[in-house]
Amino acid sequence: MHYHPLGDGRYMMRLDPGDEVIASLRQFASEESVTAGYITGLGSTQSAVMSWLDPESGEYLKRKLDEPMEVSNLTGSISIAADDGRPFVHLHAVLSPRELLAYSGHIHEARTGAVMEIFISTFDVRLERHSVPEKPFPWLVLPGEPLPGEDAPDEAPQE
């Protein structure tokens, strides 16, 4: 993994063959103390585990793709896991094998193929992910927003 600041909280990252994508993004976020960010990229993978979230069961239906693929689109966010304070990377992608079909979904893991080029924009805010009993995944809670099931904070009286 290699990255370079572009100014104004923006970075360019290059992942080389064999680099694990999510682990590299977590390492970057940890090294740069990123608490909120947007990810976009392209490149290729050697292999990936993708999934689709079944809304009825709340379970991820995973599929391992163990072949070289083009990454037509890589999109995601960086936030902080509220339970342990570590960077949380939420990533989706559109991957295409040699037949030029498209697989899209949530990325659980992906190993870089020839190269991956990733642009990261960071923000001066702390976005947190919380475990919420009725949600099948860590829930993104916006600054000042109550956790699901909690009452909203009292608003200041209007004068």
N, C-alpha and C positions, 0 to 999 in steps of 0.2 A: 504494500500500500504506500502510495506517495500522494501528498496533497500540498497545495500552495494557497495562501490567502490572496484574494483578488481585491480586497478592500471592502469597506462597508458591510462586514459580516458575511461576505461571500467567499467560497472556496471552490477550487477545482481539485478533484481527486482522480487519480488513475490507479486502477487495480490491475495487477499483472496476472499471468496465467497461474491458476491454482489458488489465488487469494479467495478467502471466503467473504462474501459480500456483506452480510449482516454483521459478522464479527468485526470486519474492517470499519464499518460505519460506527459501531459502538465504540471501538478503540479511538477513532477520530473524535467522537463527541466527548469522550472522557478526557482525552489529551487537551482539547480546546475548551473544556468546560461549557459545552453547548447544552442548554436546557430547553431550547425550542428551535426547530429548523424544518426546512422543506428540502426534499431530495428529488432530483430528476436526473436521468441518465440513459445511456445506451451502451451497447457493446455485444459481448457474447459470453455464453456459459458453457462449461463442460458438462454440468449436471445441475439439477435443481429439484427441490421439493416444493410443490405449489399446492394450494388448497382452495376450496370453495366452502364458505360457511353456510351450513344448512340452517335456515331460519327457524325451522320447526324443532329440530333436535338441539340446536345450539352447538353442534359439533362441526369441527373442520373435517371435510372429506379430502384427505391428502392423496397426492399422486407424485411418485418419483419419476422424474424425466432424466434418464441416464444416457444422454447423447448431446453432442454439440448443438447449440441453438443460438440464433441471433436474438439479442434483446432489443426489440423495437421500441419499447418504452419501459422505463423504470421510474416509479413515482412513489413518494412516501413522506413520512414525517419523523422527526426526532422529538422525543419528549423525555420525561423522567419518570421512572417507576416509583410511585409514592412509598411502597413498602421497603425498598432498599436503597433508593436514591441513585440507582444506576441508570445510564442512558437506555431508553426504550426506542427501538427502531421498528416502525410499522411500514412495511414495504409491499407494493404490488408491482406486477410486471406483465408485459405481453411478450411471450417467447415464441419463436418460429423455428421449426426444424427445416431440413433441406427441402421438404415438399411445399414450403411456404404457407403452411397452415398456421393458425394462431392459437396459442394456449394463453389464457390470462387468469390471474387470480392472486391470492395472497402468497407471498414468498416466505417460507419457513427457513430455507437455506438455499444457497446457490454458490457454486464454485466458478470463478472466472475462467473463461476460455481464452481466446487470443488477447482480449483487453476489455476493460470496462472504463468508461469515462463518465464521471458523476459530478454534477454541479450541486452545491449545497449553499442555501441561503439560511443564515441564522438570525434569530430575533432576540431582543433584550427583554425577555419575559420567561417565566418558568411555567411550562405546560406539564401537568402531572397526569399519570395514568393510575387509577385506583381500582382495586378489586371490589366489585359490586356483586352481591349474591345473585341477583336476577340477570346478570350479563355474562355471556360465555367467554368474554375476553376483557383485559384491562381497559376500563372506560376512561376516555379522555375528558378531564374536567377542566373547564376554562377558568382563568383567574377570576375569583370572586363568586363563582358559581357553587351552589351547594352540591354535595354528593347526592345521587339519586336516593330518594327516601328520606332525606333530611329537609328541614324547613329552610326556606330562603332567609338570608340574614335580614334583620330589621333594617328598613330604609330610614334614613334621616328624615325627620319631619320637614315638610315644605313650609316655608315662611312666606 
